[in-house]
Structures are given as C-alpha cells and as structure tokens.
Amino acid sequence: MGCHPSKADFHQDAHSELFRPPAPIPVDIGSAIRNQLQKNTNSIVFIFGGPASQKGSIIEELTSSFNFTSISVEDIVFQYLPSRLSGTGTQIKDIQEALRNDEGMLSIDWVLEMISSRIKVAMNQRFVVDIVPAVSSILKAEEYRARSHDRQLNQFEMKHPIAFAIDVNVKDEQNLTRLNGEAANGKDEDSKRINPELNQMMRGADDIDRGKLEKRIAEYHTCAEPFLQYFRRSNRVISMSLTAEAVPNLVNTTRETLLKLGFTMARKDDHIICFTTETTHEDIDLTYYKLKIVNAGELSRASDNLNAQISAVYRYIASHNRHDDNFLVVVPSFKVQDAGKFKRINFMEKKKEVYLDEFIKNKQHDKPPKIRTRIAVNCISSSRQLFLFFEPFPTSFAQSISLLYLKLHLRSLRQTIEYHHRTEEKIILKISRKILEQVRVKVPELAMAGELEMADEQVMVDERPLAILVPSTVVPMTLEHSSARLVLHQ
C-alpha cells in the first residue's frame, strides 16, 4: 500500500497476547422470554450482578445503544424517601444514617411503587431496573433480606409486565473484584515489584479488605436470590457466566443477545471511516477489520468539486451502512486545491505508526488476520465519528473532508427531525378533521331531538376559520398543535 507501512509482522505469536480475541461469554436465554416480548408493548428488564459483575457496562450499553431508561434503587431512595419521612434531612448521609437506625424503614412495596410511578410518567417504552442496591445501608434493609418477593413482584407485574431479568454470574468473584480494585487504584503487579516494602505493609490491610469483600458479596447474593428465583420459575432469565478473561467481551455479548431477541439499535455513527489516496491495500486484512471499500471516483464526476464528491461518499455510506461496518474510502482524484476554502479543524491527532486494532474494536474474532501491519495515520474525531487518514494524505485536505462530512451529518439530522415534525402535524390535522366531521353530523341530530342550546364557535383548520354551531351537549375538547389546531369549547 502507498501509505508507507513498516514491514509486515509475519510472526503472529509476537502479538497474539496483545490482540487476541476476548474469551467468549456463555449466555443462556430463558425459554419464555421471546413470548413475553411479543405480548407486551413496553420492555422492562431487571438486572442483577454483584460487585465484580460490570453490570454498569451493561446498563450503559442498554441506555446508549438501545434507548433504555435506567432506574436504580439508589436514585429512588435518595430522591423520594425524604418526603416520606418527617425529621429526616435531604442529604445522602442523613438518609443513610436513618436507614441504619431503622432497618424496617424501607419496603419492597414502596420501592416498586416508586419505580411504577417513574415508568408511568416516562415517554420511553424500554426500562432497565437495577433493583438490588450497592449502597450497604439500603442493602441491609429488613425487607431486602426476605426470602421471597413474589407477592410484591406479582402486584407490580399487574401494571407493568417484566420482559426478563439479566443475571451476570461471576466466576471467582473475589479475585475479579480485587483485580478491578487494583486496576482502579494502581495496585497492579508492576507497582508491587517496584515497591515491595510498601506491598508488605499493605498485606495486613488487604486481609481486612478481603473480609469486607467476602461480606459484601454474601450480602448481595442474599438480597438478589429471592428476585432471581421469581424470574427463574417463569423461565425469564438471561444468564451470563463472566470470567476475568471475558470482561472485554461483555458489552459486545450484551449487544448480540438483544439483537437476537429482536431489539433494534438506536442509530449510532460508531463506525470508523478511513481515507487513503492509494488504490492498493494488500497490507490490510479488510475482512478482519470489517472494512468496506468505497471508490469515491466512481460515485461522482471528475469535474465535481470537493463538496459534491464528499456528499456522494456520505450518501453511499449512509445507505450501505450496517451497525458494525467500517469503510475504507479511496480518494485518488479529489481536488486538493479546494481544501483551503474551509475552516480548519484543530483536533487532529497524529499517529506515527499504529495497528488499526487501536481504533477498530468491532473486528472479526473467529480467526486471526492474514496480516497485521503498522500504519502511519492522522486521526480526526468528534463525539459521534472517527476518521483515519492514511499517510501520505495532505493534512489540510483531511481537515476539509472531515468538516464537510460532519456538516452533512448535522444537516441530515436536522432534516430527519423536520420530517418527523411534519408527519406529526399531518396526523394532528387528520384527527382534527375527523372530529370536525363528527361535530357536523351530531349538530342536526341533536337539533331534531330538541336540544337546541347552541353557541357559535370558531374552528381553525389549516389556520382558516370555519364557523359552525356546536350544541351544549357536545363533550368539550381542546387539541392544539402548531399549524394544525382544533379548539372546541362547551
């Protein structure tokens, strides 16, 4: 390839540890889940996972990729409990102190009632509920240690059927929890070797922490098991078996599981778009990196300016993009002289020589790549998009392409929003006309029946007034929406 890569790394063993695929996560899907999803409009999911389960990553994936609304017990307690109790402060420490002093203060009935209230007022139809708290003062509540919550959950499901529960079953919980804590605090193996004296001093503290950790894990299982038993009896549990080696694969496994169940992903521009001025790319395993070739010269005329050429590329990618596709755009004939007309972009990051694995995470993991090469690239990123420009690629040219592409994306978003607004207005107008037709029919019927108390009213349709007679027995109603408005008053 003309982007001057360093020599290919033909000895795969040298990089097998660095780039090996994460361990798979066994997933067991309850037999009743698909039927439950088909029966109900809303999708309510309860999630369970102990201190090392990484359930926060699953919740983040559900909310960001699948438009779920997150509801946690901690939010419910700290937001609503103070108004229920007299003489309790609104600070979190005050609420925790009150819970420690009275373990019978918190009830599962009340928690589920507050969750129900959240669901009722929400505009969303997908909810992920973290029902078992991580805060110890809540976890020690008397009702959370009860052996069964069947009655409370049955009452909750009369209003809001639960689709399924996700249970992240962690193998060797204590070890994985310690690894997470050490990674967060910098207590890895390197630091222990560098400072053995400090490590010796910390051993006593580690023993104390180990006891606390064992107690914390036991408390979680005591509280979670009654909830899980309820869902297991109806075969509505998605069980994931997590090991330390499989943690990097947790989000991807969650995504694949929900897609198998028929959930649709929110539109996300999380693909990688690479640009090169060269037409050959034998040094890149396109299949492994899920890269689709886009020849920009075939999408537009040679006489087109840069704006028209990038617009053609944008339209092609938008119409051919799946959620896990990446693209390699070949641009040998673009007019580089047009680049100076556009505003500069200052967030370019230069990478002298890197593996594409550093940027492309959604790779094919069923087999290693045919070849893995270091490539010199320039990286331009925004909150929604990542561009890689393989050198030699003119810097100013790369900045212009990125700016144009992002402008096209914003324009497309605006057009989508405007389309939905127009569609909404048409629906409102259609409803207004149907109501008006019903009123026209009822007026003579009611007049014939002797109900002659009439009032002149004005109905606005397409911003044009229409005078009609409305009997006093017609149910009053008000329906307003921008340009389509119908107002009926008794």
Secondary structure, DSSP 8 states (H G I E B T S, - for coil): -TT--------GGGGHHHH-------EEE-TTHHHHHHH-SSEEEEEEE-TTS-HHHHHHHHHHHS--EEEEHHHHHHHHHHHHSTT--SSHHHHHHHHHH-TTS--HHHHHHHHHHHHHH-S-SEEEEE-S-SSHHHHT-GGGG-S--HHHHHHHHHHS---EEEEEEESSHHHHHHHHHHHHHT-SHHHHHH-HHHHHHHHHHHHHHHHHHHHHHHHHHHHHHHHHHHHHHTT-EEEEEE-GGGGGGHHHHHHHHHHHTT---------EEEEES-S--TTS-TTTTTEEEEEGGGTS-TT--HHHHHHHHHHHHHHH--TT-EEEEE-TT--GGGGGGS-----EEEEEEE-GGGT--S---SS--S----EEEEEEE-SS-EEEEESS--HHHHHHHHHHHHHHHHHHHHHHHHHHHHHHHHHHHHHHHHHHHHHHHHHHHHHHTT---EEEEEEEETTEEEEEEEETTS--EEEEETTEEEEE--
